[in-house]
Amino acid sequence: MGKKQTEAGTCELCLREDTNITVHHLTPKEIGGTFLPTAKLCIPCHKQIHALYTNAELAVRLNSIELLQQDDKIRKYLKWIKKQPSTKLTKAKKSNDRKSKGR
């Protein structure tokens, strides 16, 4: 598996500017999203999404930026990360649901 490509830009989820951006498949590739829409996310937001949600959840009910922004689990995180400098890399925290299910 190759290294993820990053570029500087604005995160579509937290809207922080001038941060390293990765490509997030709104429908995970493992569930058929290889050629479906993607979003440009900063590394902390990308990691946090995958720590909070299963691929099935992302594919079925959280497959757009708008749906992600409206979800209670990530809303609190977004409120916090928006106040952080764009250079700050954070540790993703798994939700209690994800901890019990494993990966």
Summary of the structure (lengths in Angstrom):
residues: 103
radius of gyration: 13.0
end to end distance: 18.5
largest distance: 35.4
contacts: 264
relative contact order: 0.19
helix: 40%
strand: 15%
